[in-house]
Amino acid sequence: MGAIDLPKSPNVFHPEKPSAVGSRNSLAQEYRDQQAEVNLLLEEETNKVIHHLTAKLPKDVLERLDIMGSMKEKLYNYFNQNYQNMFNRYMVTSEDEMVKKVRNFIDKEETKVLTRYTPKEIADLLDAVGGADKFNTGEVEKSVVNMYGHLQGHIQRGVNELETHTNSILRQKTDTGAFVRGENAYSIVKCAFKDNQLKPKTVTDVKLSVNILDSELISPIFHYQVTVEYLIKDLISKHIIDSIDKLIEQLKDDRIDQGLEELTDSELIFGKINRVENFTDDNSGEAKSKRYAYIAKALMERIADLRAEIDPETFDALNVRENIKKIVDMENIRNRGFNTAINSITAILDTSKMGYQYIENLKNGREVIIREYEDTDAAHLPDERYQIKLRYFDNAQLIEDRKAYDVQIKSFETEVQHLWDILEVIYQDSKSFFHVNDYDDLAKKSKNRIRKLIKEKTGEPLYEDIAKVWDEISFVKPAETEVEKSNRTYVYEKDRIRTRTIRMRDRLKQMYTYLYPIERRVMEDRLSWLEKEYYRFEYMINPYHLQPGILLDVDITSIKRKKATLDAMANVLNEFLHGVSKGFQDAAFASFSRRRSTVREDINQSFSSTVDSEAEAAVPAAAPKPRPAIAAPKAAPKKKPGVVDSKAKAKAKKSGRGGSQIAEL
């Protein structure tokens, strides 16, 4: 009887048969009445919600609601569909898949024993000869991990979709909170909802920009043109910071063992700063400097200004710099972070059924553009579409973008001011000299009478002699401080531009009413074009609000009553942020660590003397035991680690050991 003739358990897919794939019933549950348990749970949750409604809602509202009938049925069906169908099938499938793995393993062991022509000793010999990389269960374990990983991913995606739909139902509207959940809300730079220009009643356009800082990236990103020297110095800097963190953790553990107070946040910062000079210094001209402890000064000089590419005329595979560059390139430090971000966003789009027909990966520029459709003309595109622009910025790029933003704002102000002047000239020329046309004409006509009747008696200056500070377009702008000069928001300038465009359009209507001469048509066309370009510019992101890191710019067009692309993109964004960003970390929470007194070895109460025997074994046998002194003072009782005696604490504080021990740091 060979191994092939042994019977195998059937792999069945059925919703009701016990231990079948996708079944509601499992042999591992020993035929429990699962439906009765679920009904009990759903009944309890439904009654809780109805009781909450009856307690919170007013009496007149309760009389309008059919609480005992349709409301209870809807709640019951809601819990039943989302809890039972998702959670129970996941648990049953997980148990059954694990049972099948154990069953196959037992079958293999039985086959190994029952095979007549392959004794067990030969199988053990082959396993010993093959080593760790052969005849092992590594591939099987990887397949199991991948299987459960994919299963968990699909379930998590379903939970996210359920949560998104639930939030949208509760809000009864679409807002910024539908995109990014609370733990990632800080990363939003700009989110704007506006009606589509072609279909304002049925279609909405959404602009969402998310900024992920360098310090928040799981895998750091570098520009393609960065030098090899910069990459190596960055690696050394990270190693120094990690070493300092280890020393600080050791210091914290030692203080706890000694029964001293834990260090405060400021003391930890001072301790890290004081230990920087133990690993590096500013003396870059001497070869024996601490900064060259990891890589020699001569090697650093050879790779100076060495970038991603070497001129073929000077390339020599046996040179030192070429080999150093090869070692760095083999680690793929330069491209690893950006490629990881691209793989993450494209994989999430694929698994979320958010296909795309156009992708342009500007690898050397660290920018990728993804569009659902190749065409960019909004008149020929469907109402459900999206566009994603992922770009990495460094500080130098942001400085240049800010300069361009300054020039563009000034250009808009110049063009709007020029049109304002043209309209003012035409308006003044069109006024009649024989009657009052506006407030200015009335003020000129009344000027002399005001001077004679009022101002000469009171001695106050005339209105025309007082310097006008307010231009009646926008309020007086306060003086700029260093904060405004370094971070220009341009809120004041944008408000002036918007106010002037509105007033110019109103004045055109007042001047010409129902007449349309060539002057009005030319000025209205120019004004409409300036408004369109200005709103397109204002829709962009102010680079003064960005910090070095990744900028994820998403443009979505979706039907208001369907919101299919909006809901799907919300799940994509949250999953992408979870996979690429470490998220915001508060230093107060990040510095918290578990006290060692809660994880010590003697926490388990035992009568054995293994600890004492190990301590005695550690003392050399030849060492003579010290004789006790005459009239020796009574030994202080032994305290547990982490417990501070009040008298010792006060004494330490008096002598300068307690409190803020910056000198010790």
Backbone hydrogen bonds, N-H to C=O, Kabsch-Sander energy under -0.5 kcal/mol:
donor,donor_aa,acceptor,acceptor_aa,energy
6,L,3,A,-0.7
12,V,10,P,-0.8
14,H,12,V,-0.6
14,H,21,V,-1.0
19,S,25,N,-1.7
20,A,17,K,-1.6
21,V,12,V,-3.2
23,S,20,A,-1.8
24,R,15,P,-2.3
29,Q,26,S,-0.9
30,E,27,L,-1.5
31,Y,26,S,-0.8
32,R,29,Q,-0.6
34,Q,32,R,-2.2
37,E,33,D,-1.7
38,V,34,Q,-2.5
39,N,35,Q,-2.6
40,L,36,A,-2.1
41,L,37,E,-2.1
42,L,38,V,-2.9
43,E,39,N,-2.5
44,E,40,L,-1.9
45,E,41,L,-2.3
46,T,42,L,-2.6
47,N,43,E,-2.3
48,K,44,E,-2.0
49,V,45,E,-2.1
50,I,46,T,-2.4
51,H,47,N,-2.6
52,H,48,K,-2.3
53,L,49,V,-2.3
54,T,50,I,-2.5
55,A,51,H,-1.6
56,K,52,H,-1.8
57,L,53,L,-2.7
62,L,58,P,-1.9
63,E,59,K,-1.8
64,R,60,D,-0.6
64,R,61,V,-0.6
65,L,61,V,-1.1
67,I,65,L,-1.5
71,M,66,D,-1.9
72,K,67,I,-0.7
73,E,69,G,-1.8
74,K,70,S,-2.5
75,L,71,M,-2.2
76,Y,72,K,-2.4
77,N,73,E,-2.7
78,Y,74,K,-2.3
79,F,75,L,-2.5
80,N,76,Y,-2.5
81,Q,77,N,-2.6
82,N,78,Y,-1.7
83,Y,79,F,-2.4
84,Q,79,F,-0.7
84,Q,80,N,-1.2
85,N,80,N,-1.0
87,F,83,Y,-2.0
88,N,83,Y,-0.8
88,N,84,Q,-1.0
89,R,84,Q,-0.8
90,Y,86,M,-1.6
91,M,87,F,-2.5
92,V,88,N,-2.7
93,T,89,R,-2.5
94,S,90,Y,-2.4
95,E,91,M,-2.4
96,D,92,V,-2.6
97,E,93,T,-2.6
98,M,94,S,-2.0
99,V,95,E,-2.3
100,K,96,D,-2.3
101,K,97,E,-1.9
102,V,98,M,-2.2
103,R,99,V,-2.4
104,N,100,K,-2.7
105,F,101,K,-2.1
106,I,102,V,-2.4
107,D,103,R,-2.4
108,K,104,N,-2.2
109,E,105,F,-2.2
110,E,106,I,-2.6
111,T,107,D,-2.4
112,K,108,K,-2.4
113,V,109,E,-1.8
114,L,110,E,-2.7
115,T,111,T,-1.6
123,A,119,P,-1.5
124,D,120,K,-2.4
125,L,121,E,-2.3
126,L,122,I,-2.6
127,D,123,A,-2.0
128,A,124,D,-2.2
129,V,125,L,-2.5
130,G,126,L,-2.5
131,G,127,D,-1.1
134,K,131,G,-0.8
141,E,137,T,-2.6
142,K,138,G,-2.5
143,S,139,E,-2.4
144,V,140,V,-2.3
145,V,141,E,-2.6
146,N,142,K,-2.9
147,M,143,S,-2.5
148,Y,144,V,-2.6
149,G,145,V,-2.4
150,H,146,N,-2.7
151,L,147,M,-2.2
152,Q,148,Y,-2.8
153,G,149,G,-2.3
154,H,150,H,-2.5
155,I,151,L,-2.1
156,Q,152,Q,-2.7
157,R,153,G,-2.3
158,G,154,H,-2.2
159,V,155,I,-2.3
160,N,156,Q,-2.4
161,E,157,R,-2.3
162,L,158,G,-2.3
163,E,159,V,-2.6
164,T,160,N,-2.6
165,H,161,E,-2.6
166,T,162,L,-2.3
167,N,163,E,-2.5
168,S,164,T,-2.3
169,I,165,H,-2.2
170,L,166,T,-2.4
171,R,167,N,-2.4
172,Q,168,S,-2.1
173,K,168,S,-0.5
175,D,173,K,-0.5
178,A,175,D,-1.4
179,F,176,T,-2.0
180,V,176,T,-1.0
184,N,181,R,-1.7
185,A,182,G,-1.2
187,S,184,N,-1.2
188,I,185,A,-1.5
189,V,209,S,-3.0
190,K,209,S,-1.3
192,A,207,K,-2.4
194,K,205,D,-2.5
196,N,199,K,-0.6
196,N,203,V,-2.2
203,V,199,K,-2.1
204,T,558,S,-2.6
205,D,194,K,-3.5
206,V,556,I,-3.1
207,K,192,A,-2.5
208,L,554,V,-2.6
209,S,190,K,-2.8
210,V,552,L,-2.4
211,N,187,S,-2.7
212,I,210,V,-0.6
212,I,550,I,-2.7
213,L,211,N,-0.6
214,D,548,P,-1.5
216,E,213,L,-0.9
217,L,213,L,-0.6
217,L,214,D,-0.9
218,I,580,V,-2.8
222,F,334,R,-0.7
224,Y,364,N,-0.5
226,V,223,H,-1.3
228,V,306,L,-3.4
229,E,303,I,-0.6
231,L,227,T,-1.7
232,I,228,V,-2.4
233,K,229,E,-2.4
234,D,230,Y,-2.2
235,L,231,L,-2.0
236,I,232,I,-2.4
237,S,233,K,-2.5
238,K,234,D,-2.2
239,H,235,L,-2.1
240,I,236,I,-2.3
241,I,237,S,-2.4
242,D,238,K,-2.4
243,S,239,H,-2.2
244,I,240,I,-2.4
245,D,241,I,-2.4
246,K,242,D,-2.0
247,L,243,S,-2.0
248,I,244,I,-2.4
249,E,245,D,-2.3
250,Q,246,K,-2.2
251,L,247,L,-2.3
252,K,248,I,-2.4
253,D,249,E,-2.2
254,D,250,Q,-2.4
255,R,251,L,-2.2
256,I,252,K,-1.8
257,D,253,D,-2.3
258,Q,254,D,-1.9
259,G,256,I,-1.0
260,L,255,R,-2.6
268,L,264,T,-2.0
269,I,265,D,-1.9
270,F,266,S,-2.4
271,G,267,E,-2.3
272,K,268,L,-2.1
273,I,269,I,-2.4
274,N,270,F,-2.5
275,R,271,G,-0.9
276,V,273,I,-1.3
278,N,275,R,-0.8
279,F,276,V,-1.8
280,T,276,V,-1.6
284,S,282,D,-1.6
289,S,286,E,-1.3
292,Y,289,S,-1.3
293,A,290,K,-1.7
300,M,296,A,-1.8
301,E,297,K,-2.1
302,R,298,A,-1.4
303,I,299,L,-1.4
304,A,301,E,-0.9
306,L,303,I,-1.8
307,R,305,D,-0.7
314,T,311,D,-1.2
315,F,311,D,-0.7
319,N,316,D,-1.8
323,N,319,N,-1.3
324,I,320,V,-2.4
325,K,321,R,-2.5
326,K,322,E,-1.9
327,I,323,N,-2.1
328,V,324,I,-2.2
329,D,325,K,-2.7
330,M,326,K,-2.2
331,E,327,I,-1.2
332,N,329,D,-1.0
333,I,328,V,-1.1
336,R,332,N,-1.4
337,G,220,P,-0.6
337,G,333,I,-0.5
339,N,335,N,-2.3
340,T,336,R,-2.0
341,A,337,G,-1.8
342,I,338,F,-2.1
343,N,339,N,-2.7
344,S,340,T,-2.1
345,I,341,A,-2.2
346,T,342,I,-2.4
347,A,343,N,-2.2
348,I,344,S,-2.1
349,L,345,I,-2.0
350,D,346,T,-2.1
351,T,347,A,-2.5
352,S,348,I,-1.8
353,K,350,D,-1.3
354,M,349,L,-2.9
355,G,353,K,-0.7
357,Q,371,R,-0.9
357,Q,372,E,-0.6
358,Y,371,R,-1.9
360,E,369,I,-2.5
362,L,360,E,-0.8
362,L,367,E,-2.9
363,K,361,N,-1.5
366,R,362,L,-0.7
366,R,363,K,-1.0
367,E,362,L,-1.8
368,V,390,L,-2.6
369,I,360,E,-2.5
370,I,388,I,-3.1
371,R,358,Y,-2.7
372,E,386,Y,-2.1
378,A,376,T,-0.6
380,H,377,D,-1.3
381,L,378,A,-0.8
385,R,383,D,-0.6
385,R,557,T,-2.5
387,Q,555,D,-2.0
388,I,370,I,-3.4
389,K,553,D,-2.8
390,L,368,V,-2.8
391,R,389,K,-0.5
391,R,551,L,-2.1
392,Y,366,R,-2.3
393,F,549,G,-3.0
398,L,394,D,-1.9
399,I,395,N,-1.9
400,E,396,A,-1.7
401,D,397,Q,-2.5
402,R,398,L,-2.2
403,K,399,I,-1.7
404,A,400,E,-2.2
405,Y,401,D,-2.2
406,D,402,R,-2.2
407,V,403,K,-2.1
408,Q,404,A,-2.2
409,I,405,Y,-2.2
410,K,406,D,-2.1
411,S,407,V,-2.1
412,F,408,Q,-2.2
413,E,409,I,-2.3
414,T,410,K,-2.3
415,E,411,S,-2.5
416,V,412,F,-2.6
417,Q,413,E,-2.3
418,H,414,T,-2.2
419,L,415,E,-2.1
420,W,416,V,-2.3
421,D,417,Q,-2.3
422,I,418,H,-2.2
423,L,419,L,-2.4
424,E,420,W,-2.1
425,V,421,D,-2.4
426,I,422,I,-2.4
427,Y,423,L,-2.3
428,Q,424,E,-2.4
429,D,425,V,-2.3
430,S,426,I,-1.6
431,K,427,Y,-0.7
431,K,428,Q,-0.6
442,L,438,D,-1.6
443,A,439,Y,-2.2
444,K,440,D,-2.2
445,K,441,D,-2.2
446,S,442,L,-1.6
447,K,444,K,-0.7
450,I,446,S,-2.1
451,R,447,K,-1.9
452,K,448,N,-2.1
453,L,449,R,-2.5
454,I,450,I,-1.9
455,K,450,I,-2.0
456,E,451,R,-1.9
457,K,454,I,-0.5
458,T,454,I,-2.1
459,G,455,K,-2.5
465,D,462,L,-0.7
466,I,462,L,-0.6
466,I,463,Y,-1.0
469,V,467,A,-0.6
471,D,469,V,-0.5
473,I,474,S,-0.5
485,K,481,T,-2.0
486,S,482,E,-1.8
487,N,483,V,-1.8
489,T,487,N,-0.5
494,K,490,Y,-2.2
495,D,491,V,-2.0
496,R,492,Y,-1.8
497,I,493,E,-2.1
498,R,494,K,-2.4
499,T,495,D,-2.4
500,R,496,R,-2.4
501,T,497,I,-2.0
502,I,498,R,-1.8
503,R,499,T,-2.3
504,M,500,R,-2.5
505,R,501,T,-1.8
506,D,502,I,-1.9
507,R,503,R,-2.4
508,L,504,M,-2.2
509,K,505,R,-1.7
510,Q,506,D,-2.1
511,M,507,R,-2.6
512,Y,508,L,-2.2
513,T,509,K,-1.8
515,L,512,Y,-3.2
521,R,517,P,-2.0
522,V,518,I,-2.3
523,M,519,E,-2.4
524,E,520,R,-2.7
525,D,521,R,-2.2
526,R,522,V,-2.2
527,L,523,M,-2.5
528,S,524,E,-2.6
529,W,525,D,-2.2
530,L,526,R,-2.3
531,E,527,L,-2.4
532,K,528,S,-2.3
533,E,529,W,-2.4
534,Y,530,L,-2.5
535,Y,531,E,-2.6
536,R,532,K,-1.8
537,F,533,E,-2.1
538,E,534,Y,-3.0
539,Y,535,Y,-1.5
540,M,537,F,-1.1
545,H,542,N,-2.2
546,L,543,P,-1.2
549,G,393,F,-1.2
550,I,212,I,-2.6
551,L,391,R,-3.3
552,L,210,V,-3.1
552,L,550,I,-0.5
553,D,389,K,-3.1
553,D,551,L,-0.7
554,V,208,L,-3.3
554,V,552,L,-0.6
555,D,387,Q,-3.0
556,I,206,V,-2.6
556,I,554,V,-0.5
557,T,385,R,-2.7
558,S,204,T,-2.2
560,K,202,T,-2.7
563,K,559,I,-2.4
567,D,563,K,-2.1
568,A,564,A,-2.1
569,M,565,T,-2.5
570,A,566,L,-1.6
571,N,567,D,-1.3
572,V,568,A,-1.7
573,L,569,M,-2.6
574,N,570,A,-2.0
575,E,571,N,-2.2
576,F,572,V,-2.4
577,L,573,L,-2.6
578,H,574,N,-1.9
579,G,575,E,-1.6
580,V,576,F,-1.6
581,S,577,L,-2.0
582,K,216,E,-4.1
589,F,586,D,-0.6
590,A,586,D,-3.0
591,S,587,A,-2.1
592,F,589,F,-0.8
598,T,595,R,-1.4
599,V,596,R,-1.4
603,I,600,R,-1.1
604,N,601,E,-0.9
605,Q,603,I,-0.7
613,S,609,S,-2.2
614,E,610,T,-2.2
615,A,611,V,-1.9
616,E,612,D,-2.2
617,A,613,S,-2.1
618,A,614,E,-1.4
619,V,615,A,-0.6
619,V,616,E,-0.8
623,A,620,P,-0.6
632,A,629,A,-1.0
642,G,256,I,-1.1
643,V,640,K,-1.7
644,V,642,G,-0.5
645,D,643,V,-0.5
649,K,645,D,-2.5
650,A,646,S,-2.2
651,K,647,K,-2.4
652,A,648,A,-2.6
653,K,649,K,-2.2
654,K,650,A,-2.1
655,S,651,K,-2.1
656,G,652,A,-0.6
656,G,653,K,-0.5
657,R,652,A,-2.6
658,G,652,A,-1.4
661,Q,659,G,-1.0
662,I,660,S,-1.2
665,L,661,Q,-1.3
